[in-house]
């Protein structure tokens, strides 16, 4: 779903809730509905800030284990959910603001994970390992 359409639906739902509160209970109902909308917005804002606060304490593009992150990813995850798993912001691999953005996370062993996002949702990801590790593991 497009971000603009999703935002429009959320705003329509908030306005409908405010109108229903006013119609059924007058101004006290409107204020109760307004309190519920503000609470919902603050709940999501605090979640975003908590994730970003934890990401601020680690280096950009760093993850403890790229292989473990690879096993936890699912198509359709939001960028915020991926940052929540990695506890670090990803290193951009191309120009930002494009239709498709690529971020990289790398672990101390040299393995990396490139994640491709379209409209803020994870589309695909690819795990890469250093050449020495791949050559040493081969029989």
N, CA, C and O atoms as a GROMACS GRO file, in nm:
protein
  556
    1UNK      N    1   0.085  -0.117   0.000
    1UNK     CA    2   0.000   0.000   0.000
    1UNK      C    3   0.090   0.124   0.000
    1UNK      O    4   0.190   0.128   0.072
    2UNK      N    5   0.056   0.222  -0.078
    2UNK     CA    6   0.135   0.343  -0.085
    2UNK      C    7   0.130   0.418   0.046
    2UNK      O    8   0.030   0.415   0.118
    3UNK      N    9   0.239   0.486   0.078
    3UNK     CA   10   0.250   0.557   0.205
    3UNK      C   11   0.145   0.669   0.214
    3UNK      O   12   0.090   0.692   0.322
    4UNK      N   13   0.119   0.737   0.104
    4UNK     CA   14   0.021   0.845   0.105
    4UNK      C   15  -0.119   0.792   0.132
    4UNK      O   16  -0.195   0.853   0.208
    5UNK      N   17  -0.153   0.681   0.070
    5UNK     CA   18  -0.285   0.622   0.091
    5UNK      C   19  -0.300   0.572   0.235
    5UNK      O   20  -0.405   0.588   0.297
    6UNK      N   21  -0.194   0.514   0.288
    6UNK     CA   22  -0.197   0.464   0.425
    6UNK      C   23  -0.215   0.579   0.524
    6UNK      O   24  -0.292   0.569   0.619
    7UNK      N   25  -0.144   0.689   0.501
    7UNK     CA   26  -0.158   0.806   0.586
    7UNK      C   27  -0.299   0.863   0.578
    7UNK      O   28  -0.357   0.903   0.679
    8UNK      N   29  -0.353   0.866   0.458
    8UNK     CA   30  -0.489   0.917   0.438
    8UNK      C   31  -0.591   0.830   0.512
    8UNK      O   32  -0.686   0.882   0.571
    9UNK      N   33  -0.572   0.699   0.510
    9UNK     CA   34  -0.662   0.609   0.582
    9UNK      C   35  -0.654   0.631   0.733
    9UNK      O   36  -0.757   0.633   0.802
   10UNK      N   37  -0.532   0.648   0.786
   10UNK     CA   38  -0.517   0.672   0.930
   10UNK      C   39  -0.581   0.805   0.970
   10UNK      O   40  -0.648   0.813   1.073
   11UNK      N   41  -0.560   0.908   0.889
   11UNK     CA   42  -0.621   1.037   0.920
   11UNK      C   43  -0.774   1.030   0.912
   11UNK      O   44  -0.843   1.089   0.994
   12UNK      N   45  -0.825   0.957   0.814
   12UNK     CA   46  -0.971   0.939   0.802
   12UNK      C   47  -1.027   0.865   0.924
   12UNK      O   48  -1.133   0.901   0.974
   13UNK      N   49  -0.956   0.764   0.969
   13UNK     CA   50  -1.001   0.690   1.087
   13UNK      C   51  -1.000   0.779   1.211
   13UNK      O   52  -1.091   0.771   1.294
   14UNK      N   53  -0.898   0.864   1.225
   14UNK     CA   54  -0.892   0.954   1.340
   14UNK      C   55  -1.006   1.055   1.336
   14UNK      O   56  -1.069   1.082   1.438
   15UNK      N   57  -1.033   1.111   1.219
   15UNK     CA   58  -1.143   1.207   1.205
   15UNK      C   59  -1.277   1.138   1.232
   15UNK      O   60  -1.364   1.196   1.298
   16UNK      N   61  -1.295   1.017   1.182
   16UNK     CA   62  -1.419   0.943   1.207
   16UNK      C   63  -1.437   0.915   1.356
   16UNK      O   64  -1.549   0.923   1.408
   17UNK      N   65  -1.329   0.882   1.425
   17UNK     CA   66  -1.336   0.857   1.569
   17UNK      C   67  -1.374   0.985   1.643
   17UNK      O   68  -1.455   0.982   1.735
   18UNK      N   69  -1.316   1.097   1.604
   18UNK     CA   70  -1.349   1.224   1.667
   18UNK      C   71  -1.495   1.262   1.642
   18UNK      O   72  -1.564   1.308   1.733
   19UNK      N   73  -1.542   1.242   1.520
   19UNK     CA   74  -1.682   1.273   1.488
   19UNK      C   75  -1.777   1.182   1.565
   19UNK      O   76  -1.879   1.228   1.616
   20UNK      N   77  -1.744   1.054   1.573
   20UNK     CA   78  -1.831   0.961   1.646
   20UNK      C   79  -1.837   0.998   1.793
   20UNK      O   80  -1.943   0.992   1.855
   21UNK      N   81  -1.723   1.036   1.849
   21UNK     CA   82  -1.722   1.078   1.989
   21UNK      C   83  -1.810   1.199   2.013
   21UNK      O   84  -1.882   1.206   2.112
   22UNK      N   85  -1.806   1.295   1.921
   22UNK     CA   86  -1.888   1.416   1.935
   22UNK      C   87  -2.035   1.385   1.915
   22UNK      O   88  -2.119   1.436   1.989
   23UNK      N   89  -2.069   1.302   1.816
   23UNK     CA   90  -2.209   1.272   1.787
   23UNK      C   91  -2.274   1.196   1.902
   23UNK      O   92  -2.388   1.225   1.939
   24UNK      N   93  -2.203   1.099   1.959
   24UNK     CA   94  -2.264   1.013   2.061
   24UNK      C   95  -2.257   1.070   2.202
   24UNK      O   96  -2.344   1.042   2.284
   25UNK      N   97  -2.154   1.150   2.233
   25UNK     CA   98  -2.138   1.200   2.370
   25UNK      C   99  -2.115   1.350   2.380
   25UNK      O  100  -2.093   1.401   2.489
   26UNK      N  101  -2.120   1.421   2.269
   26UNK     CA  102  -2.098   1.566   2.273
   26UNK      C  103  -1.950   1.598   2.292
   26UNK      O  104  -1.862   1.521   2.253
   27UNK      N  105  -1.924   1.715   2.356
   27UNK     CA  106  -1.786   1.756   2.375
   27UNK      C  107  -1.705   1.662   2.463
   27UNK      O  108  -1.587   1.640   2.434
   28UNK      N  109  -1.762   1.606   2.569
   28UNK     CA  110  -1.682   1.509   2.646
   28UNK      C  111  -1.641   1.386   2.563
   28UNK      O  112  -1.531   1.335   2.580
   29UNK      N  113  -1.728   1.341   2.475
   29UNK     CA  114  -1.695   1.229   2.387
   29UNK      C  115  -1.586   1.267   2.287
   29UNK      O  116  -1.498   1.187   2.256
   30UNK      N  117  -1.594   1.391   2.238
   30UNK     CA  118  -1.491   1.440   2.146
   30UNK      C  119  -1.356   1.445   2.216
   30UNK      O  120  -1.254   1.403   2.160
   31UNK      N  121  -1.354   1.495   2.339
   31UNK     CA  122  -1.228   1.504   2.414
   31UNK      C  123  -1.172   1.365   2.446
   31UNK      O  124  -1.051   1.345   2.445
   32UNK      N  125  -1.261   1.271   2.476
   32UNK     CA  126  -1.216   1.134   2.502
   32UNK      C  127  -1.155   1.073   2.376
   32UNK      O  128  -1.051   1.008   2.383
   33UNK      N  129  -1.219   1.093   2.262
   33UNK     CA  130  -1.165   1.042   2.136
   33UNK      C  131  -1.034   1.110   2.101
   33UNK      O  132  -0.941   1.046   2.052
   34UNK      N  133  -1.025   1.240   2.126
   34UNK     CA  134  -0.900   1.313   2.102
   34UNK      C  135  -0.788   1.259   2.190
   34UNK      O  136  -0.674   1.246   2.145
   35UNK      N  137  -0.820   1.229   2.314
   35UNK     CA  138  -0.721   1.169   2.404
   35UNK      C  139  -0.673   1.034   2.354
   35UNK      O  140  -0.555   1.002   2.364
   36UNK      N  141  -0.765   0.955   2.298
   36UNK     CA  142  -0.727   0.824   2.244
   36UNK      C  143  -0.636   0.839   2.123
   36UNK      O  144  -0.539   0.764   2.108
   37UNK      N  145  -0.666   0.934   2.036
   37UNK     CA  146  -0.582   0.957   1.917
   37UNK      C  147  -0.443   1.006   1.958
   37UNK      O  148  -0.343   0.957   1.905
   38UNK      N  149  -0.437   1.100   2.051
   38UNK     CA  150  -0.307   1.150   2.098
   38UNK      C  151  -0.228   1.039   2.165
   38UNK      O  152  -0.107   1.029   2.145
   39UNK      N  153  -0.294   0.955   2.244
   39UNK     CA  154  -0.227   0.843   2.309
   39UNK      C  155  -0.168   0.748   2.206
   39UNK      O  156  -0.055   0.702   2.221
   40UNK      N  157  -0.244   0.719   2.101
   40UNK     CA  158  -0.197   0.630   1.994
   40UNK      C  159  -0.073   0.687   1.925
   40UNK      O  160   0.023   0.615   1.899
   41UNK      N  161  -0.077   0.815   1.895
   41UNK     CA  162   0.038   0.880   1.829
   41UNK      C  163   0.160   0.879   1.920
   41UNK      O  164   0.270   0.849   1.874
   42UNK      N  165   0.142   0.911   2.048
   42UNK     CA  166   0.254   0.910   2.141
   42UNK      C  167   0.310   0.770   2.163
   42UNK      O  168   0.431   0.754   2.182
   43UNK      N  169   0.226   0.670   2.159
   43UNK     CA  170   0.271   0.532   2.174
   43UNK      C  171   0.365   0.494   2.061
   43UNK      O  172   0.471   0.435   2.085
   44UNK      N  173   0.328   0.528   1.939
   44UNK     CA  174   0.414   0.495   1.824
   44UNK      C  175   0.539   0.582   1.820
   44UNK      O  176   0.646   0.534   1.781
   45UNK      N  177   0.527   0.706   1.858
   45UNK     CA  178   0.644   0.794   1.862
   45UNK      C  179   0.745   0.746   1.966
   45UNK      O  180   0.866   0.749   1.941
   46UNK      N  181   0.698   0.701   2.081
   46UNK     CA  182   0.791   0.651   2.183
   46UNK      C  183   0.860   0.523   2.136
   46UNK      O  184   0.975   0.499   2.171
   47UNK      N  185   0.791   0.440   2.059
   47UNK     CA  186   0.853   0.319   2.005
   47UNK      C  187   0.966   0.354   1.909
   47UNK      O  188   1.075   0.296   1.915
   48UNK      N  189   0.941   0.450   1.821
   48UNK     CA  190   1.044   0.493   1.726
   48UNK      C  191   1.163   0.551   1.800
   48UNK      O  192   1.278   0.520   1.768
   49UNK      N  193   1.138   0.635   1.900
   49UNK     CA  194   1.248   0.695   1.975
   49UNK      C  195   1.327   0.592   2.054
   49UNK      O  196   1.449   0.604   2.064
   50UNK      N  197   1.261   0.491   2.108
   50UNK     CA  198   1.331   0.385   2.182
   50UNK      C  199   1.424   0.307   2.090
   50UNK      O  200   1.537   0.276   2.127
   51UNK      N  201   1.377   0.275   1.970
   51UNK     CA  202   1.460   0.202   1.873
   51UNK      C  203   1.578   0.287   1.831
   51UNK      O  204   1.691   0.237   1.824
   52UNK      N  205   1.555   0.414   1.802
   52UNK     CA  206   1.664   0.502   1.759
   52UNK      C  207   1.763   0.528   1.872
   52UNK      O  208   1.883   0.544   1.846
   53UNK      N  209   1.716   0.534   1.996
   53UNK     CA  210   1.807   0.552   2.109
   53UNK      C  211   1.900   0.432   2.123
   53UNK      O  212   2.018   0.449   2.151
   54UNK      N  213   1.847   0.312   2.105
   54UNK     CA  214   1.933   0.193   2.114
   54UNK      C  215   2.028   0.186   1.995
   54UNK      O  216   2.139   0.135   2.009
   55UNK      N  217   1.985   0.235   1.878
   55UNK     CA  218   2.072   0.234   1.760
   55UNK      C  219   2.182   0.339   1.771
   55UNK      O  220   2.287   0.324   1.709
   56UNK      N  221   2.159   0.443   1.848
   56UNK     CA  222   2.258   0.550   1.860
   56UNK      C  223   2.382   0.506   1.937
   56UNK      O  224   2.487   0.568   1.925
   57UNK      N  225   2.370   0.401   2.017
   57UNK     CA  226   2.482   0.358   2.100
   57UNK      C  227   2.578   0.263   2.028
   57UNK      O  228   2.678   0.224   2.086
   58UNK      N  229   2.551   0.226   1.905
   58UNK     CA  230   2.641   0.136   1.832
   58UNK      C  231   2.682   0.200   1.700
   58UNK      O  232   2.612   0.287   1.648
   59UNK      N  233   2.795   0.156   1.644
   59UNK     CA  234   2.843   0.215   1.519
   59UNK      C  235   2.747   0.190   1.402
   59UNK      O  236   2.675   0.090   1.400
   60UNK      N  237   2.748   0.281   1.309
   60UNK     CA  238   2.662   0.272   1.191
   60UNK      C  239   2.705   0.153   1.106
   60UNK      O  240   2.823   0.138   1.074
   61UNK      N  241   2.609   0.068   1.069
   61UNK     CA  242   2.637  -0.045   0.982
   61UNK      C  243   2.696  -0.165   1.053
   61UNK      O  244   2.744  -0.257   0.987
   62UNK      N  245   2.696  -0.168   1.186
   62UNK     CA  246   2.754  -0.278   1.262
   62UNK      C  247   2.644  -0.368   1.317
   62UNK      O  248   2.541  -0.321   1.363
   63UNK      N  249   2.668  -0.499   1.310
   63UNK     CA  250   2.578  -0.597   1.370
   63UNK      C  251   2.666  -0.705   1.433
   63UNK      O  252   2.774  -0.734   1.383
   64UNK      N  253   2.620  -0.764   1.543
   64UNK     CA  254   2.704  -0.863   1.611
   64UNK      C  255   2.723  -0.988   1.526
   64UNK      O  256   2.832  -1.046   1.527
   65UNK      N  257   2.620  -1.032   1.453
   65UNK     CA  258   2.633  -1.149   1.367
   65UNK      C  259   2.541  -1.133   1.246
   65UNK      O  260   2.419  -1.131   1.259
   66UNK      N  261   2.602  -1.123   1.129
   66UNK     CA  262   2.524  -1.108   1.006
   66UNK      C  263   2.445  -1.235   0.975
   66UNK      O  264   2.336  -1.228   0.919
   67UNK      N  265   2.500  -1.351   1.012
   67UNK     CA  266   2.432  -1.478   0.985
   67UNK      C  267   2.305  -1.489   1.070
   67UNK      O  268   2.201  -1.533   1.021
   68UNK      N  269   2.314  -1.449   1.196
   68UNK     CA  270   2.195  -1.454   1.283
   68UNK      C  271   2.089  -1.354   1.235
   68UNK      O  272   1.969  -1.383   1.238
   69UNK      N  273   2.134  -1.238   1.192
   69UNK     CA  274   2.039  -1.140   1.138
   69UNK      C  275   1.973  -1.195   1.013
   69UNK      O  276   1.853  -1.176   0.993
   70UNK      N  277   2.049  -1.262   0.928
   70UNK     CA  278   1.996  -1.322   0.806
   70UNK      C  279   1.883  -1.420   0.838
   70UNK      O  280   1.784  -1.426   0.765
   71UNK      N  281   1.898  -1.496   0.946
   71UNK     CA  282   1.795  -1.594   0.980
   71UNK      C  283   1.669  -1.529   1.038
   71UNK      O  284   1.562  -1.589   1.034
   72UNK      N  285   1.680  -1.407   1.093
   72UNK     CA  286   1.566  -1.341   1.154
   72UNK      C  287   1.485  -1.256   1.057
   72UNK      O  288   1.371  -1.219   1.087
   73UNK      N  289   1.541  -1.224   0.942
   73UNK     CA  290   1.472  -1.134   0.849
   73UNK      C  291   1.357  -1.203   0.778
   73UNK      O  292   1.361  -1.323   0.749
   74UNK      N  293   1.254  -1.124   0.750
   74UNK     CA  294   1.138  -1.172   0.673
   74UNK      C  295   1.100  -1.062   0.574
   74UNK      O  296   1.108  -0.944   0.605
   75UNK      N  297   1.059  -1.103   0.457
   75UNK     CA  298   1.016  -1.005   0.357
   75UNK      C  299   0.896  -0.928   0.411
   75UNK      O  300   0.806  -0.986   0.472
   76UNK      N  301   0.894  -0.798   0.387
   76UNK     CA  302   0.784  -0.715   0.432
   76UNK      C  303   0.809  -0.644   0.564
   76UNK      O  304   0.728  -0.561   0.605
   77UNK      N  305   0.921  -0.675   0.631
   77UNK     CA  306   0.952  -0.605   0.756
   77UNK      C  307   0.980  -0.459   0.724
   77UNK      O  308   1.030  -0.426   0.616
   78UNK      N  309   0.948  -0.372   0.818
   78UNK     CA  310   0.978  -0.230   0.799
   78UNK      C  311   1.123  -0.204   0.836
   78UNK      O  312   1.188  -0.285   0.903
   79UNK      N  313   1.173  -0.091   0.790
   79UNK     CA  314   1.310  -0.052   0.822
   79UNK      C  315   1.326  -0.038   0.973
   79UNK      O  316   1.431  -0.072   1.028
   80UNK      N  317   1.224   0.011   1.040
   80UNK     CA  318   1.229   0.026   1.186
   80UNK      C  319   1.243  -0.110   1.254
   80UNK      O  320   1.318  -0.122   1.351
   81UNK      N  321   1.174  -0.212   1.205
   81UNK     CA  322   1.186  -0.346   1.263
   81UNK      C  323   1.324  -0.404   1.241
   81UNK      O  324   1.377  -0.471   1.330
   82UNK      N  325   1.384  -0.380   1.125
   82UNK     CA  326   1.519  -0.429   1.098
   82UNK      C  327   1.619  -0.358   1.189
   82UNK      O  328   1.708  -0.422   1.244
   83UNK      N  329   1.605  -0.227   1.206
   83UNK     CA  330   1.694  -0.153   1.295
   83UNK      C  331   1.676  -0.201   1.438
   83UNK      O  332   1.772  -0.203   1.515
   84UNK      N  333   1.556  -0.240   1.475
   84UNK     CA  334   1.531  -0.293   1.608
   84UNK      C  335   1.606  -0.424   1.629
   84UNK      O  336   1.657  -0.448   1.738
   85UNK      N  337   1.613  -0.508   1.527
   85UNK     CA  338   1.688  -0.634   1.536
   85UNK      C  339   1.839  -0.610   1.541
   85UNK      O  340   1.909  -0.676   1.617
   86UNK      N  341   1.888  -0.517   1.461
   86UNK     CA  342   2.032  -0.495   1.451
   86UNK      C  343   2.086  -0.406   1.562
   86UNK      O  344   2.204  -0.412   1.595
   87UNK      N  345   2.001  -0.322   1.618
   87UNK     CA  346   2.039  -0.221   1.716
   87UNK      C  347   2.143  -0.124   1.659
   87UNK      O  348   2.224  -0.069   1.733
   88UNK      N  349   2.139  -0.104   1.527
   88UNK     CA  350   2.228  -0.009   1.460
   88UNK      C  351   2.164   0.035   1.329
   88UNK      O  352   2.091  -0.041   1.266
   89UNK      N  353   2.193   0.157   1.290
   89UNK     CA  354   2.147   0.204   1.160
   89UNK      C  355   2.231   0.138   1.052
   89UNK      O  356   2.348   0.110   1.074
   90UNK      N  357   2.174   0.114   0.937
   90UNK     CA  358   2.247   0.053   0.827
   90UNK      C  359   2.330   0.156   0.751
   90UNK      O  360   2.299   0.275   0.751
   91UNK      N  361   2.435   0.107   0.686
   91UNK     CA  362   2.520   0.193   0.603
   91UNK      C  363   2.458   0.199   0.464
   91UNK      O  364   2.449   0.095   0.397
   92UNK      N  365   2.416   0.317   0.417
   92UNK     CA  366   2.355   0.326   0.283
   92UNK      C  367   2.455   0.286   0.174
   92UNK      O  368   2.572   0.324   0.180
   93UNK      N  369   2.408   0.210   0.076
   93UNK     CA  370   2.494   0.163  -0.033
   93UNK      C  371   2.466   0.234  -0.164
   93UNK      O  372   2.521   0.196  -0.268
   94UNK      N  373   2.384   0.332  -0.162
   94UNK     CA  374   2.350   0.407  -0.283
   94UNK      C  375   2.285   0.538  -0.244
   94UNK      O  376   2.282   0.573  -0.126
   95UNK      N  377   2.233   0.610  -0.340
   95UNK     CA  378   2.167   0.737  -0.309
   95UNK      C  379   2.038   0.714  -0.229
   95UNK      O  380   1.962   0.622  -0.257
   96UNK      N  381   2.017   0.800  -0.132
   96UNK     CA  382   1.896   0.790  -0.050
   96UNK      C  383   1.781   0.863  -0.119
   96UNK      O  384   1.804   0.950  -0.203
   97UNK      N  385   1.660   0.828  -0.083
   97UNK     CA  386   1.542   0.892  -0.138
   97UNK      C  387   1.497   0.834  -0.271
   97UNK      O  388   1.404   0.887  -0.333
   98UNK      N  389   1.560   0.728  -0.317
   98UNK     CA  390   1.520   0.663  -0.441
   98UNK      C  391   1.404   0.568  -0.412
   98UNK      O  392   1.367   0.548  -0.296
   99UNK      N  393   1.348   0.509  -0.516
   99UNK     CA  394   1.238   0.414  -0.499
   99UNK      C  395   1.286   0.291  -0.423
   99UNK      O  396   1.211   0.232  -0.345
  100UNK      N  397   1.411   0.253  -0.445
  100UNK     CA  398   1.468   0.136  -0.378
  100UNK      C  399   1.597   0.178  -0.309
  100UNK      O  400   1.686   0.235  -0.372
  101UNK      N  401   1.606   0.149  -0.180
  101UNK     CA  402   1.725   0.184  -0.102
  101UNK      C  403   1.792   0.056  -0.053
  101UNK      O  404   1.724  -0.040  -0.019
  102UNK      N  405   1.925   0.056  -0.049
  102UNK     CA  406   2.002  -0.059  -0.003
  102UNK      C  407   2.086  -0.016   0.117
  102UNK      O  408   2.156   0.085   0.112
  103UNK      N  409   2.076  -0.094   0.225
  103UNK     CA  410   2.155  -0.069   0.345
  103UNK      C  411   2.238  -0.193   0.374
  103UNK      O  412   2.196  -0.305   0.346
  104UNK      N  413   2.357  -0.172   0.432
  104UNK     CA  414   2.448  -0.283   0.463
  104UNK      C  415   2.480  -0.283   0.612
  104UNK      O  416   2.506  -0.179   0.673
  105UNK      N  417   2.477  -0.404   0.669
  105UNK     CA  418   2.524  -0.427   0.804
  105UNK      C  419   2.637  -0.528   0.797
  105UNK      O  420   2.627  -0.627   0.724
  106UNK      N  421   2.745  -0.504   0.872
  106UNK     CA  422   2.862  -0.591   0.868
  106UNK      C  423   2.898  -0.633   1.010
  106UNK      O  424   2.884  -0.555   1.104
  107UNK      N  425   2.943  -0.758   1.025
  107UNK     CA  426   2.981  -0.807   1.157
  107UNK      C  427   3.134  -0.805   1.172
  107UNK      O  428   3.204  -0.780   1.074
  108UNK      N  429   3.186  -0.830   1.293
  108UNK     CA  430   3.331  -0.825   1.315
  108UNK      C  431   3.410  -0.927   1.233
  108UNK      O  432   3.527  -0.904   1.204
  109UNK      N  433   3.349  -1.037   1.194
  109UNK     CA  434   3.416  -1.139   1.115
  109UNK      C  435   3.428  -1.104   0.967
  109UNK      O  436   3.493  -1.177   0.892
  110UNK      N  437   3.367  -0.996   0.924
  110UNK     CA  438   3.375  -0.953   0.785
  110UNK      C  439   3.254  -0.990   0.701
  110UNK      O  440   3.242  -0.945   0.587
  111UNK      N  441   3.163  -1.072   0.754
  111UNK     CA  442   3.041  -1.106   0.680
  111UNK      C  443   2.950  -0.984   0.677
  111UNK      O  444   2.949  -0.905   0.772
  112UNK      N  445   2.874  -0.969   0.571
  112UNK     CA  446   2.785  -0.855   0.559
  112UNK      C  447   2.649  -0.899   0.508
  112UNK      O  448   2.632  -1.007   0.452
  113UNK      N  449   2.553  -0.811   0.528
  113UNK     CA  450   2.417  -0.836   0.485
  113UNK      C  451   2.366  -0.710   0.416
  113UNK      O  452   2.359  -0.603   0.478
  114UNK      N  453   2.331  -0.722   0.289
  114UNK     CA  454   2.273  -0.611   0.213
  114UNK      C  455   2.122  -0.629   0.210
  114UNK      O  456   2.071  -0.731   0.165
  115UNK      N  457   2.050  -0.528   0.258
  115UNK     CA  458   1.904  -0.533   0.263
  115UNK      C  459   1.848  -0.429   0.167
  115UNK      O  460   1.888  -0.313   0.170
  116UNK      N  461   1.754  -0.472   0.083
  116UNK     CA  462   1.691  -0.387  -0.018
  116UNK      C  463   1.550  -0.350   0.030
  116UNK      O  464   1.468  -0.438   0.056
  117UNK      N  465   1.525  -0.219   0.042
  117UNK     CA  466   1.396  -0.170   0.089
  117UNK      C  467   1.326  -0.092  -0.022
  117UNK      O  468   1.390  -0.015  -0.094
  118UNK      N  469   1.198  -0.114  -0.035
  118UNK     CA  470   1.115  -0.036  -0.128
  118UNK      C  471   0.999   0.019  -0.045
  118UNK      O  472   0.923  -0.056   0.017
  119UNK      N  473   0.987   0.152  -0.044
  119UNK     CA  474   0.884   0.222   0.034
  119UNK      C  475   0.891   0.184   0.181
  119UNK      O  476   0.788   0.170   0.247
  120UNK      N  477   1.012   0.167   0.233
  120UNK     CA  478   1.030   0.139   0.375
  120UNK      C  479   1.009  -0.006   0.415
  120UNK      O  480   1.015  -0.038   0.534
  121UNK      N  481   0.983  -0.094   0.319
  121UNK     CA  482   0.960  -0.236   0.348
  121UNK      C  483   1.071  -0.320   0.288
  121UNK      O  484   1.118  -0.293   0.178
  122UNK      N  485   1.112  -0.423   0.360
  122UNK     CA  486   1.219  -0.511   0.315
  122UNK      C  487   1.170  -0.597   0.200
  122UNK      O  488   1.072  -0.670   0.213
  123UNK      N  489   1.239  -0.588   0.086
  123UNK     CA  490   1.204  -0.666  -0.032
  123UNK      C  491   1.291  -0.790  -0.045
  123UNK      O  492   1.241  -0.900  -0.067
  124UNK      N  493   1.422  -0.771  -0.030
  124UNK     CA  494   1.514  -0.883  -0.042
  124UNK      C  495   1.640  -0.852   0.037
  124UNK      O  496   1.665  -0.737   0.072
  125UNK      N  497   1.718  -0.954   0.063
  125UNK     CA  498   1.844  -0.936   0.133
  125UNK      C  499   1.941  -1.043   0.086
  125UNK      O  500   1.901  -1.150   0.039
  126UNK      N  501   2.070  -1.012   0.099
  126UNK     CA  502   2.173  -1.105   0.053
  126UNK      C  503   2.287  -1.105   0.153
  126UNK      O  504   2.339  -1.000   0.192
  127UNK      N  505   2.326  -1.225   0.194
  127UNK     CA  506   2.436  -1.243   0.287
  127UNK      C  507   2.564  -1.261   0.208
  127UNK      O  508   2.568  -1.338   0.112
  128UNK      N  509   2.669  -1.191   0.247
  128UNK     CA  510   2.799  -1.205   0.183
  128UNK      C  511   2.904  -1.238   0.287
  128UNK      O  512   2.896  -1.194   0.402
  129UNK      N  513   3.001  -1.317   0.247
  129UNK     CA  514   3.109  -1.355   0.337
  129UNK      C  515   3.242  -1.320   0.273
  129UNK      O  516   3.253  -1.317   0.150
  130UNK      N  517   3.345  -1.295   0.354
  130UNK     CA  518   3.476  -1.264   0.297
  130UNK      C  519   3.533  -1.384   0.223
  130UNK      O  520   3.499  -1.499   0.254
  131UNK      N  521   3.618  -1.359   0.126
  131UNK     CA  522   3.673  -1.465   0.040
  131UNK      C  523   3.756  -1.565   0.120
  131UNK      O  524   3.754  -1.684   0.089
  132UNK      N  525   3.829  -1.520   0.223
  132UNK     CA  526   3.912  -1.611   0.302
  132UNK      C  527   3.828  -1.714   0.376
  132UNK      O  528   3.864  -1.832   0.382
  133UNK      N  529   3.715  -1.671   0.431
  133UNK     CA  530   3.628  -1.762   0.504
  133UNK      C  531   3.568  -1.866   0.410
  133UNK      O  532   3.561  -1.984   0.443
  134UNK      N  533   3.525  -1.822   0.293
  134UNK     CA  534   3.465  -1.915   0.197
  134UNK      C  535   3.570  -2.013   0.145
  134UNK      O  536   3.539  -2.131   0.128
  135UNK      N  537   3.694  -1.969   0.121
  135UNK     CA  538   3.799  -2.058   0.071
  135UNK      C  539   3.845  -2.153   0.180
  135UNK      O  540   3.876  -2.269   0.152
  136UNK      N  541   3.851  -2.106   0.306
  136UNK     CA  542   3.895  -2.191   0.417
  136UNK      C  543   3.793  -2.298   0.451
  136UNK      O  544   3.831  -2.404   0.501
  137UNK      N  545   3.667  -2.273   0.426
  137UNK     CA  546   3.562  -2.369   0.461
  137UNK      C  547   3.545  -2.476   0.354
  137UNK      O  548   3.487  -2.581   0.381
  138UNK      N  549   3.595  -2.451   0.234
  138UNK     CA  550   3.579  -2.549   0.125
  138UNK      C  551   3.668  -2.670   0.148
  138UNK      O  552   3.782  -2.654   0.191
  139UNK      N  553   3.620  -2.794   0.121
  139UNK     CA  554   3.702  -2.914   0.144
  139UNK      C  555   3.809  -2.931   0.039
  139UNK      O  556   3.886  -3.027   0.045
   0.00000   0.00000   0.00000
